[in-house]
Amino acid sequence: MKNRDSRHFCGGFTLVEMLIALAIFGMLTAAGVALLSVTARTQEAVDRQLAEVGDIRRTASLLTADLAQTASRPHRDADGRPQIAFAGTDGGGDMLMMFVRTGNDVDAGLPALKRVGYRIAHGRLERLAFAAVDGSDAAVAVPLLDGVRQVRLRYRDRTGAWQPSWFPTDGTQLPVAVELVVDTAREGVVRQVFLVGVGR
């Protein structure tokens, strides 16, 4: 009888062995939870970075398209006063650029003109799409970049010189290129150069 009891006890786990197994299982579980937590934080950071890069690319795409289609067409403001075809500041104020660009009239299948602008509002770079080329100041604002701390603009003329602003005496004259330097809280300083009127 004693031998059978001895063989029975040898086939099971002791309390110490059970405690060791539970301790190992607990450590593996804790390591797995920590790994999942790090993976989730890494994925969140990657998603945030991709979103920020996406904002920069989307802004560059819109500026490339708008500036490439710029037209030498003066317009009138809401009070009927004539305005030059392309007006640009050095970035010190709220309004950065205002100009007329060509587009497509989908219904008629013909080229159309649109007035667009870019401004800084509450630390955010926005694109303005005006309801009409002449007269109306009503515009739809599309946010592009958040956390903008500073904007600097320069305009290249036909002689190759860079001008701090663009308000020519000839109302139909366009710059050759526009340099935009944006300092954002997330991306830091981003410099981009865009050609003007190459898509007309």
DRENTIPA-857379 format. One line per 2 residues: number of its first residue (from 1); their letters; for each residue x, y, z of C-alpha. Coordinates in nm, 2 decimals, decimal comma. Example, Ala and Ser with C-alpha at 12.3 -4.5 7.8 and 13.67 -1.06 7.14 Angstrom:
% residues 2
1> AS> 1,23/-0,45/0,78  1,37/-0,11/0,71 .
//
This chain:
% residues 200
1> MK> 0,00/0,00/0,00  0,28/0,24/0,08 .
3> NR> 0,44/0,17/-0,26  0,12/0,25/-0,44 .
5> DS> 0,09/0,58/-0,25  0,45/0,66/-0,33 .
7> RH> 0,39/0,60/-0,70  0,07/0,81/-0,69 .
9> FC> 0,25/1,11/-0,54  0,54/1,09/-0,79 .
11> GG> 0,31/1,12/-1,09  0,17/1,47/-0,99 .
13> FT> 0,30/1,82/-0,93  0,41/1,95/-0,60 .
15> LV> 0,30/2,28/-0,46  0,64/2,44/-0,53 .
17> EM> 0,63/2,32/-0,89  0,28/2,47/-0,93 .
19> LI> 0,39/2,80/-0,79  0,69/2,81/-1,02 .
21> AL> 0,47/2,74/-1,32  0,23/3,01/-1,22 .
23> AI> 0,51/3,26/-1,18  0,65/3,18/-1,52 .
25> FG> 0,30/3,21/-1,68  0,26/3,54/-1,50 .
27> ML> 0,59/3,67/-1,64  0,51/3,56/-1,99 .
29> TA> 0,17/3,73/-1,97  0,32/4,05/-1,84 .
31> AG> 0,58/4,05/-2,12  0,30/3,99/-2,38 .
33> VA> 0,09/4,28/-2,24  0,40/4,51/-2,24 .
35> LL> 0,48/4,41/-2,60  0,12/4,48/-2,71 .
37> SV> 0,13/4,82/-2,54  0,45/4,91/-2,71 .
39> TA> 0,32/4,80/-3,05  0,00/5,00/-3,00 .
41> RT> 0,19/5,32/-2,91  0,43/5,26/-3,21 .
43> QE> 0,14/5,22/-3,45  -0,03/5,53/-3,31 .
45> AV> 0,29/5,73/-3,36  0,34/5,60/-3,71 .
47> DR> -0,03/5,68/-3,80  0,02/6,03/-3,67 .
49> QL> 0,34/6,08/-3,86  0,18/5,95/-4,18 .
51> AE> -0,11/6,19/-4,13  0,12/6,49/-4,09 .
53> VG> 0,32/6,39/-4,40  -0,01/6,35/-4,58 .
55> DI> -0,11/6,71/-4,49  0,22/6,84/-4,63 .
57> RR> 0,18/6,65/-4,95  -0,19/6,75/-4,99 .
59> TA> -0,09/7,11/-4,94  0,19/7,08/-5,20 .
61> SL> -0,04/6,92/-5,45  -0,30/7,19/-5,42 .
63> LT> -0,05/7,47/-5,45  0,12/7,30/-5,74 .
65> AD> -0,21/7,27/-5,93  -0,34/7,62/-5,84 .
67> LA> -0,01/7,80/-5,92  0,05/7,60/-6,24 .
69> QT> -0,30/7,71/-6,37  -0,26/8,08/-6,27 .
71> AS> -0,41/8,32/-6,53  -0,30/8,67/-6,62 .
73> RP> -0,66/8,80/-6,56  -0,72/9,09/-6,32 .
75> HR> -1,04/9,08/-6,12  -1,27/9,31/-5,92 .
77> DA> -1,34/9,30/-5,55  -1,68/9,32/-5,38 .
79> DG> -1,68/9,70/-5,42  -1,61/9,68/-5,79 .
81> RP> -1,25/9,80/-5,75  -1,00/9,65/-5,99 .
83> QI> -0,74/9,41/-5,85  -0,42/9,27/-6,01 .
85> AF> -0,42/8,92/-6,14  -0,17/8,79/-5,88 .
87> AG> -0,11/8,95/-5,54  0,13/8,81/-5,28 .
89> TD> 0,26/8,92/-4,95  0,57/8,82/-4,76 .
91> GG> 0,37/8,62/-4,51  0,36/8,87/-4,24 .
93> GD> -0,02/8,92/-4,26  -0,32/8,69/-4,26 .
95> ML> -0,37/8,69/-4,64  -0,08/8,53/-4,82 .
97> MM> -0,18/8,51/-5,19  -0,48/8,59/-5,41 .
99> FV> -0,50/8,51/-5,78  -0,71/8,38/-6,07 .
101> RT> -0,66/8,04/-6,21  -0,80/7,84/-6,50 .
103> GN> -1,01/7,53/-6,44  -1,27/7,32/-6,62 .
105> DV> -1,64/7,38/-6,65  -1,76/7,02/-6,63 .
107> DA> -2,11/7,10/-6,75  -2,00/7,30/-7,06 .
109> GL> -1,67/7,11/-7,11  -1,50/7,45/-7,15 .
111> PA> -1,22/7,62/-6,95  -1,34/7,83/-6,66 .
113> LK> -1,18/8,08/-6,44  -1,17/8,06/-6,06 .
115> RV> -1,04/8,30/-5,79  -0,85/8,13/-5,51 .
117> GY> -0,64/8,25/-5,22  -0,43/8,13/-4,93 .
119> RI> -0,44/8,27/-4,58  -0,34/8,20/-4,22 .
121> AH> -0,63/8,19/-3,97  -0,59/8,09/-3,61 .
123> GR> -0,25/7,92/-3,67  -0,38/7,73/-3,96 .
125> LE> -0,30/7,75/-4,33  -0,62/7,76/-4,54 .
127> RL> -0,71/7,76/-4,91  -1,00/7,99/-5,01 .
129> AF> -1,22/7,91/-5,31  -1,43/8,21/-5,40 .
131> AA> -1,78/8,18/-5,54  -1,71/8,42/-5,83 .
133> VD> -1,41/8,56/-6,00  -1,54/8,92/-5,98 .
135> GS> -1,74/9,09/-5,71  -1,83/8,84/-5,44 .
137> DA> -1,60/8,79/-5,14  -1,79/8,48/-5,03 .
139> AV> -1,54/8,19/-5,02  -1,52/7,83/-4,89 .
141> AV> -1,22/7,78/-4,66  -1,04/7,44/-4,67 .
143> PL> -0,80/7,38/-4,38  -0,46/7,25/-4,49 .
145> LD> -0,20/7,27/-4,22  -0,25/7,31/-3,84 .
147> GV> 0,00/7,45/-3,59  0,15/7,71/-3,82 .
149> RQ> 0,39/7,93/-3,63  0,54/8,14/-3,92 .
151> VR> 0,51/8,17/-4,30  0,76/8,33/-4,53 .
153> LR> 0,70/8,39/-4,90  0,92/8,51/-5,19 .
155> YR> 0,84/8,56/-5,56  1,08/8,51/-5,85 .
157> DR> 1,05/8,76/-6,13  1,15/8,73/-6,50 .
159> TG> 1,50/8,85/-6,44  1,56/8,57/-6,19 .
161> AW> 1,55/8,80/-5,88  1,35/8,71/-5,57 .
163> QP> 1,10/8,97/-5,45  0,96/8,97/-5,09 .
165> SW> 0,61/9,05/-5,21  0,43/9,07/-5,54 .
167> FP> 0,23/9,38/-5,63  0,34/9,47/-5,98 .
169> TD> 0,23/9,79/-6,16  0,13/9,58/-6,45 .
171> GT> -0,18/9,41/-6,33  -0,14/9,11/-6,56 .
173> QL> 0,22/9,02/-6,47  0,28/8,70/-6,29 .
175> PV> 0,58/8,57/-6,10  0,78/8,29/-6,24 .
177> AV> 0,79/8,09/-5,92  0,68/8,12/-5,56 .
179> EL> 0,88/8,00/-5,26  0,69/7,90/-4,95 .
181> VV> 0,86/7,84/-4,62  0,62/7,71/-4,34 .
183> DT> 0,72/7,66/-3,98  0,48/7,42/-3,81 .
185> AR> 0,48/7,29/-3,45  0,48/6,93/-3,57 .
187> EG> 0,69/6,93/-3,89  0,93/7,22/-3,82 .
189> VV> 1,05/7,42/-4,12  0,93/7,30/-4,46 .
191> RQ> 1,05/7,49/-4,77  0,88/7,44/-5,11 .
193> VF> 0,91/7,61/-5,45  0,63/7,62/-5,70 .
195> LV> 0,63/7,72/-6,07  0,36/7,97/-6,18 .
197> GV> 0,16/7,95/-6,50  0,33/7,64/-6,65 .
199> GR> 0,00/7,45/-6,69  -0,19/7,71/-6,90 .
//
